[in-house]
Amino acid sequence: MACFLVPAAEAVVVKAVEKMVKKSEAEAVLSADGNEEKEIKIPFSRKLNWLSNMLIGGVILLLFEHIWHGEVVPWFPFLTAMSSPSETAAMLLEMSTAGVCMAVLVTVVWAVMCFAADSIVNRKNRKSLVKGVEE
């Protein structure tokens, strides 16, 4: 019914945090000295962008599916489940169960993806460090 609203809300919050983190990372780069050794690293703002893209993609697919089944309509109140109190209660239950589970699952998959990406980058950093010592 409206389970897509929970990941949509998370996507909005993540996008706002991403913008703040990106701004602080840009300020940190400007204030950093050029003497530091360059280490390849994936910025956290890029990782947050991955999460927001995953969430937004899922929301778009779920929204299309709900429109297809007639659960979302182009007139007020936009969600057919809000037409009666009993349907609204069922909608809120679905949001609190299915919506939260979907949002948590996407976030867990994103965390595993970030861990894997960091592992790959660290492995490349170690290889380049070893090559630099051998030369």
Backbone as CSV, one residue per row, in Angstrom:
resi,resn,N_x,N_y,N_z,CA_x,CA_y,CA_z,C_x,C_y,C_z
1,MET,0.811,-1.186,0.000,0.000,0.000,0.000,0.862,1.260,0.000
2,ALA,1.686,1.409,1.020,2.533,2.598,1.096,3.894,2.255,1.670
3,CYS,4.304,1.011,1.497,5.573,0.577,2.075,6.761,1.321,1.474
4,PHE,6.598,1.874,0.272,7.684,2.587,-0.383,7.992,3.929,0.285
5,LEU,7.101,4.416,1.140,7.322,5.704,1.785,8.457,5.664,2.810
6,VAL,8.683,4.517,3.434,9.753,4.404,4.427,11.128,4.503,3.753
7,PRO,11.412,3.696,2.696,12.690,3.892,2.012,12.813,5.268,1.358
8,ALA,11.683,5.850,0.936,11.730,7.198,0.351,12.157,8.218,1.401
9,ALA,11.638,8.099,2.601,12.032,9.010,3.678,13.508,8.824,4.022
10,GLU,13.957,7.570,4.059,15.377,7.311,4.323,16.234,7.900,3.211
11,ALA,15.796,7.786,1.967,16.556,8.324,0.840,16.697,9.841,0.948
12,VAL,15.647,10.520,1.373,15.701,11.974,1.533,16.703,12.356,2.621
13,VAL,16.654,11.646,3.739,17.581,11.928,4.838,19.024,11.635,4.409
14,VAL,19.242,10.501,3.743,20.585,10.133,3.304,21.119,11.150,2.304
15,LYS,20.283,11.626,1.397,20.715,12.626,0.410,21.120,13.925,1.100
16,ALA,20.374,14.345,2.117,20.728,15.557,2.861,22.056,15.381,3.595
17,VAL,22.235,14.232,4.230,23.494,13.951,4.927,24.643,13.888,3.925
18,GLU,24.393,13.292,2.771,25.423,13.208,1.730,25.909,14.597,1.331
19,LYS,24.990,15.523,1.151,25.359,16.888,0.762,26.208,17.551,1.849
20,MET,25.853,17.349,3.113,26.633,17.928,4.207,28.020,17.306,4.285
21,VAL,28.097,15.986,4.134,29.383,15.299,4.195,30.265,15.718,3.031
22,LYS,29.680,15.841,1.848,30.449,16.260,0.675,31.031,17.650,0.888
23,LYS,30.260,18.534,1.486,30.743,19.888,1.762,31.884,19.861,2.767
24,SER,31.755,19.063,3.824,32.825,18.993,4.824,34.068,18.314,4.258
25,GLU,33.899,17.335,3.362,35.059,16.708,2.729,35.783,17.695,1.822
26,ALA,35.042,18.532,1.124,35.665,19.541,0.265,36.442,20.546,1.101
27,GLU,35.900,20.938,2.249,36.605,21.861,3.137,37.856,21.210,3.708
28,ALA,37.803,19.914,4.016,38.965,19.209,4.556,40.069,19.110,3.517
29,VAL,39.703,18.914,2.260,40.702,18.828,1.193,41.385,20.178,1.015
30,LEU,40.627,21.270,1.109,41.217,22.598,0.953,42.162,22.945,2.095
31,SER,41.848,22.479,3.300,42.679,22.809,4.454,43.847,21.842,4.653
32,ALA,43.872,20.716,3.934,44.936,19.725,4.109,46.232,20.216,3.476
33,ASP,47.343,19.824,4.084,48.649,20.163,3.528,48.965,19.251,2.363
34,GLY,49.805,19.703,1.462,50.218,18.889,0.324,51.304,17.897,0.691
35,ASN,51.759,17.903,1.956,52.845,17.028,2.384,52.387,15.615,2.693
36,GLU,51.090,15.424,2.825,50.581,14.109,3.207,50.731,13.114,2.064
37,GLU,50.990,11.872,2.441,51.102,10.809,1.446,49.712,10.484,0.921
38,LYS,49.595,10.413,-0.383,48.299,10.144,-0.998,47.961,8.668,-0.857
39,GLU,46.834,8.407,-0.247,46.323,7.047,-0.134,44.983,7.013,-0.844
40,ILE,44.798,6.035,-1.694,43.550,5.909,-2.417,42.465,5.509,-1.416
41,LYS,41.375,6.245,-1.441,40.291,6.006,-0.500,38.985,6.443,-1.144
42,ILE,37.933,5.683,-0.920,36.608,6.048,-1.430,35.985,7.018,-0.437
43,PRO,35.622,8.214,-0.896,35.013,9.187,0.026,33.669,8.685,0.562
44,PHE,33.386,9.046,1.805,32.133,8.611,2.426,30.928,9.205,1.706
45,SER,31.090,10.402,1.134,29.977,11.002,0.408,29.613,10.162,-0.817
46,ARG,30.597,9.558,-1.451,30.309,8.685,-2.596,29.569,7.435,-2.132
47,LYS,29.957,6.908,-0.978,29.265,5.732,-0.442,27.814,6.072,-0.096
48,LEU,27.606,7.253,0.463,26.234,7.681,0.754,25.437,7.865,-0.530
49,ASN,26.108,8.297,-1.592,25.449,8.418,-2.887,25.003,7.044,-3.387
50,TRP,25.824,6.030,-3.169,25.429,4.666,-3.543,24.145,4.283,-2.816
51,LEU,24.097,4.548,-1.504,22.918,4.193,-0.710,21.685,4.951,-1.197
52,SER,21.824,6.243,-1.430,20.651,7.001,-1.875,20.187,6.530,-3.248
53,ASN,21.122,6.192,-4.135,20.725,5.674,-5.447,20.012,4.331,-5.326
54,MET,20.495,3.465,-4.448,19.832,2.174,-4.248,18.413,2.377,-3.709
55,LEU,18.280,3.270,-2.734,16.966,3.529,-2.145,16.017,4.159,-3.154
56,ILE,16.498,5.163,-3.889,15.639,5.849,-4.862,15.212,4.891,-5.972
57,GLY,16.130,4.039,-6.426,15.771,3.057,-7.453,14.687,2.104,-6.976
58,GLY,14.816,1.634,-5.742,13.794,0.754,-5.178,12.462,1.456,-5.004
59,VAL,12.505,2.703,-4.586,11.271,3.469,-4.402,10.559,3.667,-5.736
60,ILE,11.313,3.979,-6.779,10.700,4.174,-8.097,10.038,2.888,-8.577
61,LEU,10.716,1.765,-8.400,10.123,0.486,-8.807,8.869,0.167,-7.995
62,LEU,8.920,0.378,-6.689,7.759,0.116,-5.843,6.612,1.077,-6.157
63,LEU,6.931,2.320,-6.421,5.891,3.283,-6.767,5.192,2.873,-8.063
64,PHE,5.976,2.475,-9.053,5.391,2.011,-10.312,4.494,0.796,-10.070
65,GLU,4.946,-0.137,-9.246,4.146,-1.337,-8.957,2.854,-0.968,-8.245
66,HIS,2.907,-0.014,-7.309,1.705,0.398,-6.585,0.743,1.170,-7.489
67,ILE,1.285,1.950,-8.412,0.420,2.626,-9.379,-0.242,1.591,-10.285
68,TRP,0.523,0.603,-10.712,0.019,-0.450,-11.593,-1.154,-1.192,-10.953
69,HIS,-1.069,-1.436,-9.648,-2.130,-2.157,-8.949,-3.235,-1.241,-8.418
70,GLY,-3.158,0.044,-8.705,-4.219,0.962,-8.308,-4.186,1.376,-6.855
71,GLU,-3.065,1.181,-6.170,-2.960,1.574,-4.765,-2.547,3.032,-4.606
72,VAL,-1.951,3.595,-5.632,-1.592,5.012,-5.661,-2.349,5.625,-6.833
73,VAL,-3.068,6.707,-6.560,-3.906,7.342,-7.581,-3.524,8.815,-7.703
74,PRO,-3.840,9.452,-8.834,-3.449,10.841,-9.032,-4.382,11.874,-8.387
75,TRP,-5.264,11.488,-7.509,-6.144,12.434,-6.832,-6.017,12.232,-5.331
76,PHE,-6.404,13.269,-4.605,-6.284,13.241,-3.151,-7.130,12.129,-2.564
77,PRO,-6.700,11.387,-1.629,-5.505,11.463,-0.805,-4.308,10.691,-1.374
78,PHE,-4.322,10.372,-2.639,-3.227,9.744,-3.388,-3.003,8.272,-3.039
79,LEU,-3.250,7.896,-1.809,-3.141,6.488,-1.410,-4.552,5.966,-1.145
80,THR,-4.936,4.932,-1.860,-6.301,4.409,-1.692,-6.519,3.851,-0.295
81,ALA,-5.451,3.490,0.389,-5.580,2.943,1.741,-5.982,3.999,2.756
82,MET,-5.945,5.262,2.373,-6.320,6.317,3.314,-7.799,6.684,3.214
83,SER,-8.567,5.899,2.473,-9.980,6.219,2.296,-10.823,5.859,3.517
84,SER,-10.344,4.916,4.335,-11.090,4.568,5.547,-10.103,4.303,6.690
85,PRO,-10.553,4.496,7.926,-9.644,4.294,9.066,-9.095,2.872,9.169
86,SER,-9.895,1.879,8.814,-9.407,0.501,8.927,-8.320,0.228,7.891
87,GLU,-8.486,0.789,6.690,-7.453,0.616,5.670,-6.203,1.410,6.020
88,THR,-6.386,2.551,6.660,-5.237,3.353,7.086,-4.430,2.607,8.137
89,ALA,-5.105,1.928,9.048,-4.401,1.138,10.059,-3.612,0.013,9.401
90,ALA,-4.190,-0.642,8.403,-3.478,-1.704,7.684,-2.281,-1.132,6.929
91,MET,-2.442,0.064,6.365,-1.353,0.713,5.645,-0.199,1.037,6.598
92,LEU,-0.511,1.574,7.770,0.529,1.902,8.743,1.243,0.650,9.234
93,LEU,0.496,-0.442,9.388,1.113,-1.708,9.773,2.063,-2.195,8.690
94,GLU,1.647,-2.088,7.439,2.514,-2.497,6.330,3.766,-1.626,6.263
95,MET,3.588,-0.335,6.477,4.741,0.563,6.468,5.720,0.204,7.583
96,SER,5.193,-0.124,8.757,6.069,-0.418,9.894,6.702,-1.804,9.811
97,THR,6.152,-2.679,9.014,6.752,-4.013,8.883,7.514,-4.125,7.567
98,ALA,6.807,-4.126,6.460,7.446,-4.333,5.163,8.348,-3.160,4.787
99,GLY,7.888,-1.940,5.003,8.681,-0.766,4.640,9.979,-0.681,5.420
100,VAL,9.889,-0.874,6.727,11.097,-0.827,7.555,12.040,-1.974,7.196
101,CYS,11.498,-3.164,6.970,12.345,-4.303,6.589,13.074,-4.037,5.272
102,MET,12.380,-3.464,4.296,13.022,-3.157,3.012,14.126,-2.128,3.192
103,ALA,13.856,-1.088,3.954,14.856,-0.042,4.168,16.080,-0.605,4.894
104,VAL,15.848,-1.428,5.903,16.964,-2.025,6.649,17.751,-2.977,5.754
105,LEU,17.073,-3.773,4.958,17.758,-4.711,4.074,18.633,-3.972,3.057
106,VAL,18.113,-2.925,2.459,18.903,-2.149,1.497,20.120,-1.538,2.193
107,THR,19.942,-1.049,3.413,21.053,-0.447,4.155,22.100,-1.489,4.519
108,VAL,21.686,-2.685,4.881,22.633,-3.761,5.198,23.405,-4.170,3.946
109,VAL,22.716,-4.301,2.819,23.394,-4.638,1.563,24.398,-3.547,1.210
110,TRP,24.018,-2.293,1.413,24.937,-1.173,1.164,26.160,-1.253,2.074
111,ALA,25.960,-1.579,3.357,27.083,-1.689,4.295,28.042,-2.791,3.873
112,VAL,27.505,-3.925,3.443,28.358,-5.028,2.956,29.101,-4.587,1.700
113,MET,28.412,-3.866,0.821,29.037,-3.370,-0.402,30.177,-2.392,-0.070
114,CYS,29.970,-1.518,0.894,31.022,-0.577,1.299,32.205,-1.308,1.916
115,PHE,31.926,-2.316,2.738,33.004,-3.114,3.328,33.815,-3.807,2.242
116,ALA,33.136,-4.384,1.259,33.837,-5.057,0.155,34.659,-4.061,-0.658
117,ALA,34.102,-2.892,-0.930,34.827,-1.875,-1.699,36.059,-1.404,-0.937
118,ASP,35.922,-1.175,0.370,37.071,-0.767,1.172,38.138,-1.856,1.221
119,SER,37.717,-3.107,1.294,38.676,-4.219,1.291,39.463,-4.259,-0.011
120,ILE,38.779,-4.052,-1.115,39.444,-4.052,-2.426,40.426,-2.885,-2.524
121,VAL,40.010,-1.708,-2.079,40.882,-0.536,-2.126,42.082,-0.726,-1.215
122,ASN,41.873,-1.265,-0.019,42.988,-1.508,0.900,43.963,-2.527,0.338
123,ARG,43.450,-3.528,-0.334,44.326,-4.531,-0.951,45.181,-3.877,-2.027
124,LYS,44.578,-2.990,-2.824,45.342,-2.280,-3.853,46.367,-1.350,-3.224
125,ASN,46.016,-0.700,-2.111,46.968,0.170,-1.421,48.162,-0.622,-0.891
126,ARG,47.883,-1.803,-0.329,48.982,-2.637,0.181,49.891,-3.094,-0.946
127,LYS,49.309,-3.471,-2.084,50.115,-3.905,-3.227,50.991,-2.766,-3.741
128,SER,50.430,-1.548,-3.835,51.223,-0.426,-4.317,52.279,-0.040,-3.307
129,LEU,52.012,-0.208,-2.000,53.002,0.077,-0.960,54.149,-0.907,-1.040
130,VAL,53.833,-2.184,-1.252,54.876,-3.203,-1.371,55.710,-2.957,-2.634
131,LYS,55.085,-2.589,-3.731,55.821,-2.280,-4.961,56.743,-1.088,-4.752
132,GLY,56.276,-0.086,-4.020,57.093,1.093,-3.747,58.300,0.772,-2.883
133,VAL,58.173,-0.192,-1.946,59.297,-0.594,-1.090,60.310,-1.393,-1.871
134,GLU,59.850,-2.239,-2.789,60.743,-3.092,-3.582,61.579,-2.290,-4.559
135,GLU,61.075,-1.149,-5.029,61.778,-0.375,-6.045,62.905,0.423,-5.511
